[in-house]
């Protein structure tokens, strides 16, 4: 679900002590502080789920320091919130995930800010700015940034400039908003206090003079000195990901367990524009308990030949053994963890932690590359890409084409980046998250997934494939590949069997509800079950009707979805008639029954694409509530929001 998708989750970065001082920050520190004054420093607090907010925060910090204003970049979960009133200028960079959810690293910080005893003047000495990262395809676009901005204002803080709202849907991504927002930020800060920028907000130190030290240090070990030790697959993964930059890997380095594929079945029929698969897995060692509605994350394998090509291109020794730790800085002593770490083979580290084959590099990668380019034309092009003027061309070259790290490095052959920089800047290999489509009651010791195999054509007519989905599609049960996985709760809580349900799941959004229905079918053998209405949609009935036999068998007399049991099964095939029909149209058609079930205490569950569907479903339900009660749309909207607050309206959407 990505920042807003289920494709994976992110490393949350590091605190201020993780970030070495820039080479020039000591000289500028004296210029901005008068004799006896406390040196001024811009505090950049970030809350990130997939890495974008960290990237934006570090960029703001770098740009401030290039103008002579020292900056400190800290994750919100590593900052003492009680000290916020003592800060002079703070920039918050926060992402919104899923349906308005905040990143995990933000939750404790936010709870602190909500304390009633803080008062309206708690932050009266603080100036702040908020930059949010979100996706306007979601109903609660940039919700976290908006609520943070309001709360800071309520606590007496003064806004430096209007909050910036970065949008994944923008042609240049969030940077399309960040670039002009930063210029406004520097200009306004300079007006507030010229001492922030000794030479003015537009005078920057040249890039070649301010290249950072990499944050991480690599120690190489002689193989013959290593104690021979038998390691399990789980130990190797834990060792590699425990060394990798980012707190997420530290917290979740060891897999919960391993799964082995037992079935790989194509669900879509010939003529469909999509390739949707049904995968079944069994537990390899220990079974993990899960519930319907839960999510499983899989760590995909990368193409071995691409890994070899990356190692060769970067002139690395695949057989060398390494340990990785934070570089010693003024703020941190030598990283003792490096001494206690057990070394790991470099090639294994790359395979398990560095996404060199599918993720596109961030803008800063091109800036660092320009420093190491020896061919002048390559240096000029890379510097242009890293500049605000080159942002759109970089977006067309990089993000739009989804060029991988390996492809970018091959396009600039004179660049030879040290491995320390690659460890820091190559996007992490993230587990991909999928809604589980099985029930532990109906499918003991099994995990089922419903996966759309991602493939698309870029503007330059290059075929791209999703790393995890295409890898899964290539596997067969006979290969007996052990897949490392992690289980966690999603946005769809497992419902009690006495709770009536209204389920909306077009396309692969039906996945969790297959588990719901299978579980209720087992429960119905020994007890009474509340009714279930299910709205399913796809393009064509003949080619895209996922799990058709399953749904139709449960819609027959006596089944979980039968009208005789108070429920129903309703389908919308959008392309089977001249006028497109979607799930929201079917919901409106069944308005009386939907309303009656809501009055009986039903919970609404919506799963599927994040684009427009969740909003359209909400709008259809608002119409029904308004019509049935005679109230306005505003009253209906508040009624549904109360339903959501009570845990009876749940959405899981992905892009």
PyMOL commands that set and color helices and strands:
alter all, ss='L'
color gray80, all
select helices_A, chain A and resi 16-18+25-32+52-66+76-78+81-86+104-113+116-118+143-154+175-192+194-196+207-209+223-225+233-243+247-251+304-313+336-340+346-353+363-372+376-386+388-397+405-411+419-425+467-474+477-479+507-523+541-544+548-555+563-565+583-589+591-599+613-629+633-645
alter helices_A, ss='H'
color red, helices_A
select strands_A, chain A and resi 42-47+71-75+89-97+101-102+127-134+158-159+164-167+216-221+257-266+276-283+295-298+321-326+344-345+432-435+446-452+455-457+463-465+482-488+501-504+532-538+568-573+603-609+649-654
alter strands_A, ss='S'
color yellow, strands_A
deselect
rebuild
show_as cartoon
